[in-house]
Amino acid sequence: MNNAASKVAVVGSGISGAVCACTLARNGISVTLFDSARGPGGRMSQRRETSEDGKEMLFDHGAPFFTVTNNDVLALVREWESGGLVAEWKVSLGSFDCVSKKFVNIQQDGMNKKYVGVPGMNSICKALCRQPGVESKFGVGVGRFEWLEDKNLWSVSGLDGQSLGQFNGAVASDKNVVSPRFRDVTGRPPPLDLTFAPDLAVKLEEIPVNPCFALMLAFSEPLSSDPSYQISYLNVLKDSEVLSWAHCDSSKPGRSANSERWVLHSTADYARTVIAQNGLQKPSEATLKKVAEEMFQEFQGTGLSIPLPIFRKAHRWGSAFPAASIAKEERCLWDVKRRLAICGDFCVSPNVEGAILSGLDAASKLTEILSCL
């Protein structure tokens, strides 16, 4: 089969799915990308909020930046950089010791370059999802993948049971598509039933995850610390049961300077405690307000001079951060007979670079097999 006649469904528009979709399209394959969210990005998404005085504020409330060590990924990043989608963030790194109440390990930039999307972390995924040959359908949840043995095709249907089309190949870049957690949260069975591939099902059965809460803060004036340095990324060390790290989102290249904006992430243990008390369903406003108060109080104890914010809001990342890698060597899970690839940071390494590598490999496998049909 000529690649131009091939159609592939990609579910999930995080960086792994977006890279996979774009790479397939560049190889002449027609791609339809589905995501239940309003826009692309996954944990590289950007949150749009409004302050009480009507100012629009944007927050990178998931991944704050990414680093690169792999040459294939570096080549992509250089392409994005030349297109204005990515810039290096020359960050001032600091760590706060909660025991001594002192800043330690202050350094400029660190060992590896830190890259950010411009003007937001989701800018990369947005551009990839607009690649010619990629039809992106946001706000469309997939209810079921079904392999049609007699037609040698995948059938995809929505949450309402309506057909979304038939495809020569399928990519699941959202682990929740096959995870038992999908049932716990939605009350519905996972869209992809892997009884036909028990070896893949075993690997995906229980991927450990690190939940966390993100707190978005905006201030009318810059926060201050020791005048000899200005910290824009802070690790919180020793005895903080609540905070893991904080970063100054407005210090990144291409960001608006109409306010100083910070994003804080909780520890996984803190998030697990809150989830154990309130369940996996979407947290209530009361729960999020309580989380916001506790995280802010902890932030106030980090040695920075912190006034009351003009905006404060918490968000829960329930299962976005995998705690293990299940296909480090293979880079993605692959069923060659049914032309099914499962990719994401849970395959290679739990970071942006790992997600990109997995998406590239999924696209490579599908491109090769579809060219032989």
C-alpha positions as CSV (number, residue, x, y, z in Angstrom):
1,M,0.0,0.0,0.0
2,N,1.2,3.5,-0.8
3,N,1.7,5.5,2.4
4,A,-0.6,8.2,1.0
5,A,-3.5,5.7,1.1
6,S,-2.8,4.7,4.7
7,K,-4.7,6.2,7.6
8,V,-3.6,6.1,11.2
9,A,-5.5,7.1,14.4
10,V,-3.5,8.7,17.2
11,V,-5.1,9.1,20.6
12,G,-3.5,11.7,22.9
13,S,-1.9,15.0,21.9
14,G,0.9,15.1,24.5
15,I,4.4,15.4,23.1
16,S,4.7,11.7,22.4
17,G,1.5,11.5,20.4
18,A,2.1,14.9,18.7
19,V,5.7,13.9,17.6
20,C,4.4,10.5,16.3
21,A,1.5,12.2,14.4
22,C,3.7,14.8,12.8
23,T,6.4,12.2,11.8
24,L,3.8,9.9,10.2
25,A,2.4,12.8,8.3
26,R,5.8,13.9,7.0
27,N,6.1,10.3,5.7
28,G,2.9,10.7,3.7
29,I,0.5,9.0,6.0
30,S,-2.9,10.5,6.7
31,V,-3.3,11.0,10.5
32,T,-6.3,11.7,12.6
33,L,-5.5,12.8,16.1
34,F,-8.1,12.6,18.9
35,D,-7.9,14.2,22.3
36,S,-10.7,14.7,24.9
37,A,-9.0,17.9,26.1
38,R,-9.6,21.4,24.6
39,G,-6.1,21.6,23.2
40,P,-2.8,19.8,22.8
41,G,0.0,19.4,25.3
42,G,-0.8,16.8,27.9
43,R,1.5,17.6,30.8
44,M,3.2,20.1,28.5
45,S,-0.1,22.0,28.3
46,Q,-0.5,25.7,29.4
47,R,-3.2,26.9,31.7
48,R,-5.1,30.1,30.9
49,E,-6.5,32.0,33.9
50,T,-7.9,35.4,34.6
51,S,-7.1,37.5,37.7
52,E,-9.8,39.5,39.6
53,D,-8.8,42.7,37.8
54,G,-9.3,41.0,34.4
55,K,-5.7,40.3,33.5
56,E,-5.1,37.1,31.5
57,M,-2.4,34.9,32.9
58,L,-0.7,31.8,31.4
59,F,1.0,29.1,33.4
60,D,3.1,26.1,32.4
61,H,1.6,24.0,35.2
62,G,3.0,20.6,34.2
63,A,6.6,20.1,32.9
64,P,8.6,23.4,33.6
65,F,11.3,22.6,31.1
66,F,13.1,19.7,29.4
67,T,16.7,18.7,28.7
68,V,18.1,16.7,25.8
69,T,20.9,14.1,25.6
70,N,19.8,12.0,22.6
71,N,21.1,13.1,19.2
72,D,17.8,12.4,17.4
73,V,15.9,14.5,19.9
74,L,18.5,17.2,19.7
75,A,18.0,17.4,15.9
76,L,14.3,17.9,16.4
77,V,14.9,20.5,19.2
78,R,17.2,22.5,16.9
79,E,14.6,22.5,14.2
80,W,12.0,23.8,16.7
81,E,14.5,26.3,18.0
82,S,15.1,27.7,14.5
83,G,11.3,27.9,14.0
84,G,10.9,30.0,17.1
85,L,9.0,27.2,19.0
86,V,11.7,26.6,21.6
87,A,14.3,28.6,23.5
88,E,16.9,28.0,26.1
89,W,15.9,29.0,29.6
90,K,18.9,30.4,31.4
91,V,17.6,29.5,34.8
92,S,19.0,30.3,38.2
93,L,18.8,27.1,40.3
94,G,18.6,27.0,44.0
95,S,17.8,24.5,46.7
96,F,16.2,25.3,50.1
97,D,17.1,23.2,53.1
98,C,14.0,23.1,55.3
99,V,16.1,22.0,58.3
100,S,18.7,24.8,58.3
101,K,16.3,27.3,56.6
102,K,19.0,28.2,54.2
103,F,19.5,28.3,50.4
104,V,22.1,25.9,49.2
105,N,23.6,24.8,45.9
106,I,23.0,28.1,44.1
107,Q,24.1,27.9,40.5
108,Q,23.5,29.4,37.1
109,D,21.9,27.1,34.5
110,G,23.3,23.7,35.8
111,M,25.0,21.1,33.7
112,N,22.5,20.6,30.8
113,K,20.7,23.2,28.8
114,K,17.1,23.7,29.8
115,Y,14.6,24.2,27.0
116,V,11.1,25.6,27.1
117,G,8.4,26.1,24.5
118,V,7.8,29.6,23.4
119,P,5.5,31.4,24.2
120,G,4.3,28.4,26.3
121,M,5.3,24.8,26.8
122,N,2.3,23.7,24.7
123,S,3.6,25.7,21.6
124,I,5.6,22.7,20.4
125,C,2.6,20.3,20.5
126,K,0.3,23.0,18.9
127,A,2.7,23.3,15.9
128,L,3.1,19.5,15.5
129,C,-0.7,19.0,15.6
130,R,-1.0,21.5,12.7
131,Q,1.4,19.7,10.5
132,P,-0.1,19.2,7.0
133,G,-1.5,15.7,6.9
134,V,-2.6,15.8,10.6
135,E,-6.3,16.3,11.3
136,S,-6.6,17.2,15.0
137,K,-9.9,16.6,16.8
138,F,-9.9,18.2,20.2
139,G,-12.8,17.7,22.7
140,V,-13.3,14.3,21.2
141,G,-13.0,11.4,23.6
142,V,-12.4,7.9,22.3
143,G,-14.7,5.3,23.8
144,R,-13.5,2.2,22.0
145,F,-10.8,0.8,19.8
146,E,-11.9,-2.3,18.0
147,W,-9.8,-4.5,15.7
148,L,-11.8,-5.7,12.7
149,E,-10.2,-9.0,11.8
150,D,-12.2,-9.5,8.6
151,K,-11.3,-6.0,7.3
152,N,-7.7,-5.9,8.7
153,L,-8.6,-2.4,10.1
154,W,-9.0,-0.5,13.3
155,S,-12.5,0.9,14.1
156,V,-12.6,3.9,16.5
157,S,-15.7,5.1,18.1
158,G,-16.4,8.0,20.4
159,L,-17.7,8.1,24.0
160,D,-21.3,8.3,22.6
161,G,-20.7,5.2,20.5
162,Q,-20.7,7.0,17.2
163,S,-18.1,5.9,14.7
164,L,-15.0,8.1,14.3
165,G,-13.6,6.2,11.4
166,Q,-11.6,3.1,10.3
167,F,-7.8,3.1,10.2
168,N,-4.9,1.0,8.9
169,G,-3.0,1.6,12.1
170,A,-3.5,2.9,15.6
171,V,-1.4,4.7,18.2
172,A,-2.3,5.1,21.9
173,S,-0.1,7.7,23.5
174,D,-2.3,8.1,26.5
175,K,-1.7,5.3,29.0
176,N,-5.2,5.8,30.5
177,V,-6.6,4.4,27.2
178,V,-5.5,0.9,28.4
179,S,-5.3,1.5,32.2
180,P,-7.6,0.0,34.8
181,R,-7.5,3.5,36.3
182,F,-9.8,4.6,33.5
183,R,-12.6,2.6,35.0
184,D,-11.9,3.9,38.5
185,V,-12.2,7.5,37.3
186,T,-14.9,7.3,34.6
187,G,-16.9,4.2,35.5
188,R,-16.3,3.0,31.9
189,P,-14.1,0.2,30.7
190,P,-10.8,1.3,29.1
191,P,-11.2,2.1,25.4
192,L,-8.5,-0.4,24.3
193,D,-9.1,-4.0,25.4
194,L,-5.8,-5.8,25.1
195,T,-7.0,-9.4,25.5
196,F,-5.7,-10.1,22.0
197,A,-2.2,-9.1,23.2
198,P,-1.7,-10.5,26.7
199,D,2.1,-9.7,26.7
200,L,1.3,-6.0,26.2
201,A,-1.6,-6.1,28.7
202,V,0.7,-7.5,31.4
203,K,3.2,-4.6,30.9
204,L,0.5,-2.0,31.0
205,E,-1.6,-3.5,33.8
206,E,-0.3,-1.4,36.6
207,I,2.2,1.4,35.6
208,P,3.1,3.1,38.9
209,V,2.5,6.8,38.8
210,N,3.4,9.8,41.0
211,P,0.4,12.0,41.4
212,C,1.0,15.7,42.4
213,F,-0.8,18.9,42.8
214,A,0.3,22.1,41.0
215,L,-0.3,25.5,42.6
216,M,-0.4,28.5,40.3
217,L,0.5,31.8,41.9
218,A,0.6,35.4,40.6
219,F,2.1,38.4,42.3
220,S,2.0,42.1,41.5
221,E,5.7,42.5,42.3
222,P,8.8,40.2,42.0
223,L,9.6,38.0,44.9
224,S,12.9,38.7,46.6
225,S,15.6,36.6,48.3
226,D,19.2,37.4,49.0
227,P,20.0,40.4,46.8
228,S,23.1,38.6,45.5
229,Y,21.1,36.2,43.4
230,Q,17.6,35.9,41.9
231,I,16.3,32.3,42.0
232,S,13.9,31.2,39.2
233,Y,13.9,27.5,40.0
234,L,13.8,26.2,43.5
235,N,14.2,22.6,44.8
236,V,12.7,22.2,48.2
237,L,14.9,19.8,50.2
238,K,14.8,18.0,53.6
239,D,11.7,17.5,55.6
240,S,9.1,19.2,53.4
241,E,6.2,16.8,53.2
242,V,4.3,19.2,51.0
243,L,6.5,20.9,48.4
244,S,8.8,19.3,45.8
245,W,9.8,22.3,43.7
246,A,8.8,25.8,42.5
247,H,9.7,27.8,39.4
248,C,9.1,31.3,38.3
249,D,7.1,30.8,35.1
250,S,7.3,34.5,34.1
251,S,11.1,34.4,34.0
252,K,11.1,32.1,30.9
253,P,11.8,33.6,27.5
254,G,8.7,34.8,25.6
255,R,6.5,35.2,28.7
256,S,4.4,38.2,29.6
257,A,5.8,40.4,32.3
258,N,2.5,41.9,33.5
259,S,2.9,39.9,36.7
260,E,5.3,37.6,38.4
261,R,3.9,34.0,38.1
262,W,5.1,30.9,40.0
263,V,4.2,27.3,39.7
264,L,4.7,24.9,42.6
265,H,4.5,21.1,42.6
266,S,3.7,19.1,45.6
267,T,5.5,15.9,46.7
268,A,3.9,12.7,45.5
269,D,3.3,11.5,49.1
270,Y,1.3,14.7,49.9
271,A,-0.8,14.1,46.7
272,R,-1.4,10.5,47.6
273,T,-2.6,11.5,51.1
274,V,-5.1,13.9,49.6
275,I,-6.3,11.4,47.0
276,A,-6.7,8.7,49.7
277,Q,-9.0,11.1,51.6
278,N,-11.0,12.3,48.6
279,G,-10.9,9.6,45.9
280,L,-9.7,9.6,42.3
281,Q,-12.6,11.6,41.0
282,K,-12.2,15.2,40.0
283,P,-11.4,17.1,43.3
284,S,-14.0,19.5,44.7
285,E,-13.4,23.2,44.9
286,A,-13.2,22.9,48.7
287,T,-10.4,20.3,48.3
288,L,-8.4,22.4,45.8
289,K,-8.7,25.5,48.1
290,K,-7.4,23.5,51.0
291,V,-4.5,22.2,49.0
292,A,-3.8,25.7,47.7
293,E,-3.6,27.1,51.2
294,E,-1.3,24.3,52.5
295,M,1.1,24.5,49.6
296,F,1.2,28.3,49.8
297,Q,1.9,28.2,53.5
298,E,4.8,25.8,52.8
299,F,6.1,28.1,50.1
300,Q,6.1,31.0,52.6
301,G,8.6,29.1,54.7
302,T,11.3,28.9,52.0
303,G,13.2,32.1,52.7
304,L,11.8,34.1,49.9
305,S,10.0,37.3,50.7
306,I,6.5,36.3,49.6
307,P,3.5,38.7,49.8
308,L,-0.1,37.7,49.3
309,P,-0.7,36.7,45.7
310,I,-3.2,38.4,43.4
311,F,-4.1,35.0,42.0
312,R,-3.9,31.5,43.5
313,K,-5.3,28.2,42.2
314,A,-4.5,24.5,42.5
315,H,-4.7,21.8,39.9
316,R,-4.4,18.0,40.4
317,W,-2.2,15.8,38.1
318,G,-3.7,12.4,39.0
319,S,-1.6,10.1,36.9
320,A,0.5,12.2,34.5
321,F,3.9,11.4,35.9
322,P,5.0,7.7,35.5
323,A,7.3,6.3,38.2
324,A,8.7,3.5,36.0
325,S,9.6,2.7,32.4
326,I,8.2,-0.5,30.8
327,A,10.0,-0.5,27.4
328,K,13.4,1.1,27.7
329,E,15.0,-1.0,24.9
330,E,11.9,-1.2,22.6
331,R,11.0,2.5,23.2
332,C,7.3,1.7,22.5
333,L,5.0,-1.3,22.8
334,W,4.3,-2.8,19.4
335,D,1.8,-5.3,17.9
336,V,3.0,-5.9,14.4
337,K,0.1,-8.0,13.3
338,R,-2.5,-5.4,14.2
339,R,-0.3,-2.3,13.5
340,L,-0.8,-1.0,17.0
341,A,1.8,1.2,18.8
342,I,1.6,2.3,22.4
343,C,4.0,5.1,23.2
344,G,4.8,7.7,25.9
345,D,7.2,8.6,28.6
346,F,6.1,5.5,30.5
347,C,7.9,3.5,27.9
348,V,11.5,5.0,27.7
349,S,12.0,7.4,30.6
350,P,9.6,9.5,32.6
351,N,10.4,12.9,31.1
352,V,9.8,14.9,27.9
353,E,12.8,13.5,26.1
354,G,11.7,9.9,26.8
355,A,8.2,10.8,25.5
356,I,9.7,12.2,22.2
357,L,11.9,9.1,21.7
358,S,8.9,6.8,22.2
359,G,6.8,8.8,19.7
360,L,9.5,8.8,17.1
361,D,9.9,5.0,17.4
362,A,6.2,4.4,17.1
363,A,6.1,6.4,13.9
364,S,9.1,4.6,12.5
365,K,7.5,1.2,13.1
366,L,4.1,2.2,11.6
367,T,5.8,3.8,8.6
368,E,7.8,0.7,7.8
369,I,4.9,-1.7,8.2
370,L,2.4,0.4,6.2
371,S,4.8,0.7,3.3
372,C,4.7,-3.1,3.0
373,L,1.0,-3.4,2.8
